[in-house]
Amino acid sequence: MTEATADRCDFCSEFEDSTYADSTRIIWSNKDFMLLPTVGCLTPGYCLFMPRKHVYSFAEINSNDGKEVIYYLEKFRSEISNIFGPAIIVEHGSAYCDKGAGCCSHAHMHIIPVRSDKVIDEFEKIGAEAQVLLKYEELNRYSGSPYVFLSPASHLYLVYRADRFYSQFIRIVVSRILGFEWLYNWRKFPFHENMIITQQALSTRLEALSQGNSNN
């Protein structure tokens, strides 16, 4: 665990709660990672993929574990896309004392069913320039610096400097695409019904995967 937990990360506090294991919010987990519907679930299928350990970004996860990360990310994207439509993956990667475009220092990947072409249009509007990763593990190069990671399609990974982005950027973009930009703020609009739909739809499909990790 890094010293970042001294800031009393909301996610760490939730995970350390002895009652959390029984929470219906969790969809899948193993000893290192978990998948759960996000609070502020703008559209059914919107999930967060997170490490249990407090790290500032997925770029901090070493390359060996990175292979596991991308295996699960692509697996979950596929399952979500099969039910809810094509999904993007986004991270607002933060760094120590600098959250970049993120609103929380605990690393989390957004998996969101939304049209990727419209998302890319919004990135271009703010003048963001992408660096293409030849493979996901190259994200390690950005450890210690704030960045924005975008995967608009399976096995296509882009990284942007964080200086052109602002807090909750991707949520504002997605809510704009969905036609209700004013509802982007997860603190005010949790979209509980969409969270329940997401959990119920994915739990059964991912049950076998969860059982396969039960001995890890």
C-alpha positions, 0 to 999 in steps of 0.5 A: 500500500502506498502512502496515498492511503493517508489521504483516506481514499474513499475507495480504500475506506470502502474496500477495507470495510468488513461489510463490503464483501457482501455488497451487491455493488461488486460484480467480480473480484480476485485478490488484486482487482475488482469490477463494479458499477460506478456511482453516477452510472450514466448508462447501463453497463458503465463499470469501473475496473480497479486495483485493490491496492492503492496506486495512483494510476495503472501506469504504476502497475508493473509490466507482468501484472499489466498483462493480467490487467489488459486480459481482464479489461478486454474480457470485461469490455467484450462482455459489456459490449455484448449486452450494452453495445460497444464500449470504450475504456478511459483512465484519468491517470494521476500522480502523487500530489497531482490528480491530473484530470481525475477526481480521485487518486485511486487508480480506476479504469472507466468501461463505458458503452458509448459511441467511440467516434463521438468521444474522439471528436470531443478529444479533438475539440480540445486539441488533445494529441494522442500517442499510440501505444504499440502494446498496453504494457507501454503505459508504464512509461507514464508512471509518475505523470498525470495522463489520460488513457483512451481505448476506443476499440479493442487493442487500440490504446492511446495516451494523452497529456493531461494538461488539456483535460479537466476533472470529470472530463469523460463523464461530461463528454459521455453525458453530453453524447447521451443528451443530458450533460447537466447530469454528469456529476456522480456526487449529485446524480448516482443513477442507482437504477442503472447500477442495479441493471449493470450488476444484475446483467453482468454478475451471472455472465462473469460468475464462472470467471469469478469462480475461476479466481476463487482460489487465487 
